[in-house]
Amino acid sequence: MNLAAILASTDSGVIGNEGGMPWRLSTDLRRFKRLTMGFPIIMGRKTFDSIGRPLPGRLNVVLTRSADWAHEGVRTVNLEEALAIADQHEQAFVVGGAEIYRLMLPYCQAVHWTRVLADIEGDTRFLWDRSEFELLHDEAFPAGEKDSVPTRYEIWQRQ
Ligand SMILES: NC(=O)c1ccc[n+]([C@@H]2O[C@H](COP(=O)([O-])OP(=O)(O)OC[C@H]3O[C@@H](n4cnc5c(N)ncnc54)[C@H](OP(=O)(O)O)[C@@H]3O)[C@@H](O)[C@H]2O)c1
């Protein structure tokens, strides 16, 4: 299984606020699209709700405990089924939110981390233990015209 997480967070672990993301990062969205296109993206039901529609060109996999929840163009799963889907593909991505990162990071071999270089408040946090990973790539991204904050793009590989 080749499963990787894609995460944007501040150093204090903020990943979201009021159901959305507390920054505007066009550079990051473009990278997200480039990385994930053609592969399954695995997300929590709340993250799906915040996006509001399946993302095109990718198998959209949504974790929910609800037997009734369904959406056109979405595969509804539990953890076991999400892992089976990841197993059946050359690559799959865990794309949040906090509950799903917590649940699935132990199965991830890599983390694509957009490190938000600003002290931003939020109501959803995810802090991860980098000691289990080694840094493979680190690149600075000053805030472009359509970015509200500067970032670093770091790729961490499980040791
Ligand atoms: N910065 C980033 O990179 C990033 C990425 C993604 C999301 N976000 C932000 O994160 C926030 C949402 O995160 P969140 O932690 O509140 O929610 P979430 O992880 O997106 O979704 C939580 C939901 O997932 C389902 N779930 C959780 N554990 C499960 C399990 N073991 N089995 C089956 N289903 C399970 C439940 O759905 P049901 O309630 O339907 O049962 C639960 O309510 C938003 O603000 C979003 O914008 C940020």
The ligand as a Gaussian input file, in Angstrom:
#p B3LYP/6-31G(d) Opt

LIG

0 1
 N       -5.586000      22.256000       6.331000
 C       -5.834000      21.081000       5.739000
 O       -4.950000      20.472000       5.127000
 C       -7.216000      20.501000       5.835000
 C       -7.537000      19.343000       5.108000
 C       -8.825000      18.822000       5.238000
 C       -9.758000      19.444000       6.055000
 N       -9.398000      20.566000       6.734000
 C      -10.353000      21.226000       7.657000
 O      -10.610000      20.320000       8.735000
 C      -11.937000      20.564000       9.227000
 C      -12.713000      19.262000       9.249000
 O      -12.014000      18.319000      10.068000
 P      -12.770000      17.463000      11.189000
 O      -11.736000      16.782000      12.011000
 O      -13.758000      18.352000      11.872000
 O      -13.639000      16.434000      10.340000
 P      -13.231000      15.290000       9.256000
 O      -12.040000      14.525000       9.745000
 O      -13.175000      15.884000       7.901000
 O      -14.542000      14.377000       9.277000
 C      -14.988000      13.810000      10.483000
 C      -16.057000      12.792000      10.150000
 O      -15.451000      11.632000       9.575000
 C      -16.216000      10.493000       9.942000
 N      -15.366000       9.577000      10.713000
 C      -14.460000       9.880000      11.678000
 N      -13.882000       8.767000      12.168000
 C      -14.451000       7.728000      11.485000
 C      -14.284000       6.314000      11.545000
 N      -13.434000       5.745000      12.421000
 N      -15.029000       5.560000      10.721000
 C      -15.906000       6.108000       9.853000
 N      -16.107000       7.455000       9.758000
 C      -15.391000       8.236000      10.562000
 C      -17.397000      10.992000      10.780000
 O      -18.436000      11.263000       9.839000
 P      -20.008000      11.150000      10.258000
 O      -20.226000      12.255000      11.243000
 O      -20.732000      11.330000       8.970000
 O      -20.174000       9.769000      10.849000
 C      -16.845000      12.290000      11.352000
 O      -17.847000      13.208000      11.735000
 C      -12.539000      21.638000       8.321000
 O      -12.326000      22.911000       8.902000
 C      -11.700000      21.519000       7.050000
 O      -11.688000      22.711000       6.276000
 C       -8.163000      21.108000       6.638000

